């Protein structure tokens, strides 16, 4: 196995002090003075082993108090992060002890009868575990993973608000989620609070050149650049590659007179809904509310939908496949009527949504986090030659994408240019008094013509 020339990353010298051999990516991160510093790099590039040393320096600068270490999931904590923390703070530095039951490191140094410093370990999957602390600095590991939610990031910022503490984030890239919009794009726009240090896995002298070449030869270029180089690229096979980030806009107050439409997807554990408003002057649609909840009855969901909608002018609600009429009936009984989508084929609905994005006539408020996470990761499965197939990767997980497809299939984006209204392709079975009247009148005419013959 070919490797680069390497030295031990950390060791205790004859002077009994801890010595660390940073590579160039480490040095650039260490030198950053930004409040939010991100080490965005490939796997095995030395991200996790760097974190404890950065945190220790912040603790030396900021003194007594609490500090946070937040990882995407507890399994990641056990596999890599926790052993590195124990190795540095307990084994090498003899700084303190680790209380496994509470997931807290405590310093030997005392202050007012208690530990002078504590390091609280939390999981992004459980943001509530972070809410009791007032911290002076934080290290967030694998922040770009899907399990590290925007809610967890907001919880970290709240804990640091009094001290305006600094954050180190270390991550490999996985998808186009909230991290890209709220951190990476802020850096790209020149926000000096953020500093992104990107580097390849090969910056780590211990990384195998043979493994690098194998990954480069076997992976699609976009995936290789994201996973091993820390560089964002649109995934091959992304279903809505027509979706532009220019369509993600800041929230504004919607005119109460604008008509509203709701798309639904059913499921006992994942009932989804998306609310859209349409500007009558342009025909453009604006997604302004998302809903994804489980463990409730259809009646309970319906009451929540009503409470969220308030006095909004809901024109129609669409959702579910043909076989899910029982769900629609249950919502009708609960006072929230939902009708069958016009298009039954998945690809036909996707094509209709694709057209709305392609023509830049569908806009998304930038706080629609779960929707955007689904939108950017919604992908066709690739074959052995990395060509898109007709199968959707993890299709059953994309409840908001289904809700959108069910609704937007009834609208034609081609009809909004230079017009004040968008054609709505109405379902013949829609429970509407006017449609019932038209249907009955047509049937009467047909019977009359048949009798005349």
Helices and strands as residue ranges (DSSP letters): E 10-12, E 18-20, H 24-31, E 36-41, H 47-62, E 65-71, H 74-76, I 77-81, H 82-85, I 86-92, E 96-99, E 104-107, E 110-111, E 114-115, E 117-123, G 124-130, E 135-141, H 150-160, E 166-171, H 178-179, I 180-184, H 185-188, E 194-199, G 201-203, H 209-218, H 221-229, G 245-247, E 248-249, E 259-265, E 271-278, E 285-293, H 298-309, E 314-319, G 322-324, H 325-333, H 346-358, E 362-365, H 369-377, E 380-382, E 388-392, G 395-397, H 399-408, G 413-415, H 433-452
